[in-house]
Amino acid sequence: MPEIHFNKKKGSQLKLFTPGPVYVPKRILDEMSKPNDTHRSLAYREMHQLVEEGLKKLLYTSNECLIFTSSATGIMEACVRNLLKNDEKGLFLSIGAFGDRWHQIGVTNGKISIKEGVEWGNAIKADLVNELFTKDQYDVVFVQANETSTGVYNPLEEIVPIMKDHNALVCVDATSSMAGIKVEVDKLGIDVCLASVQKCFTIPPGLAVCSISQAAIDKAKEVNNRGYYFDFLELLKKNKVHETPNTPPIPQIRALAAQLDYILNQEGLENRFKRHTQLGEFTRKWAVERGFEMFPEKGYESNTVSTIKNNIEIDISKMVSTLMDRGYKIVNGYGDLKNKTFRIGHMGEITLKELKEMLEVLTGIISSMK
Ligand SMILES: Cc1ncc(COP(=O)(O)O)c(C=O)c1O
């Protein structure tokens, strides 16, 4: 195995331009190696509280913020189990693989799960939401902010208020955009906004977070069989004293507390969002100049992951593996989009300079393959 992929002493030597997990800088890894107290200690509670307060600022919300020992999929399942009664209708708005996954979670939990969507590459717009709610009533809506498979960002400002006007609870999966693209939870009225930390937060995997509105908390009180591990009410009970019901990954929480402080007080929220916009714009310009087309419809492209069409019919697997031998990793298309697209992640702590360096190497590889 080439040293560049894995080094016994140093770990992976690849620079990740992936849509998560992402490249984690040393300052975050160092944070994780500091000594810990138990999860029932004052030291832990102080750290947990810092995360809660940081998340509220990041999400522009006064809603409670929870920490889950799971990846994002755990909170996606929690939303289904805690917020949807068995005789109620859940609307799963899918624009790609992760929307489909949320619908499957609804189905496998025995809930009435209606999937609606648009052709992959497109976004959910106001017209569709208006049409759906004119025909029927839904109790809870489940929708992605950023669909990581297609690289489409749904216009939440346009669609969430319509769902709220129809008295639906709204759960937003912001897994690949939270801490990279601004979401104003209270302004939009989002009831649950969730993400895992191995993407834009730039933390190694093992933890997920969400905000939860009072309306969602009140609803959970009326829902039976919420399950045990992901019961919102048990998590909230412990969150009141800045703890979790079970043993959490304390090093990840320590890193998240430090990273939120970095995001809010060193880089600054607006600067962070602006940097991600620049990374997205640069990648799209690079792709088009190389003769590629973007997979997402114009105006709805994500600024954290670029899904690029393989319209020039390049051998994507070869391109990806050649780039890995040069020390960088990008990824093939997700699921059905494999070989039809490839994806460049530009989230987390990636700088424009680093992105330019990687794209220069990739340009050389593509030229040599044509
Ligand atoms: C939009 C979206 N939702 C959900 C998930 C699942 O996240 P996790 O692997 O943290 O459960 C992902 C993972 O890539 C994602 O991109």
PDBQT file of the ligand as one rigid body, heavy atoms in Angstrom, charges set to zero:
ROOT
HETATM    1  C1  LIG A 401     -27.371  15.271   3.391  1.00  0.00    +0.000 C 
HETATM    2  C2  LIG A 401     -26.938  14.116   4.218  1.00  0.00    +0.000 A 
HETATM    3  N1  LIG A 401     -27.803  13.574   5.069  1.00  0.00    +0.000 NA
HETATM    4  C3  LIG A 401     -27.472  12.546   5.838  1.00  0.00    +0.000 A 
HETATM    5  C4  LIG A 401     -26.236  11.963   5.766  1.00  0.00    +0.000 A 
HETATM    6  C5  LIG A 401     -25.899  10.820   6.643  1.00  0.00    +0.000 C 
HETATM    7  O1  LIG A 401     -24.988  11.293   7.582  1.00  0.00    +0.000 OA
HETATM    8  P1  LIG A 401     -24.250  10.329   8.598  1.00  0.00    +0.000 P 
HETATM    9  O2  LIG A 401     -23.326   9.488   7.793  1.00  0.00    +0.000 OA
HETATM   10  O3  LIG A 401     -23.566  11.312   9.504  1.00  0.00    +0.000 OA
HETATM   11  O4  LIG A 401     -25.305   9.531   9.275  1.00  0.00    +0.000 OA
HETATM   12  C6  LIG A 401     -25.288  12.486   4.896  1.00  0.00    +0.000 A 
HETATM   13  C7  LIG A 401     -23.951  11.874   4.764  1.00  0.00    +0.000 C 
HETATM   14  O5  LIG A 401     -23.200  12.110   3.856  1.00  0.00    +0.000 OA
HETATM   15  C8  LIG A 401     -25.648  13.596   4.115  1.00  0.00    +0.000 A 
HETATM   16  O6  LIG A 401     -24.762  14.144   3.295  1.00  0.00    +0.000 OA
ENDROOT
TORSDOF 0
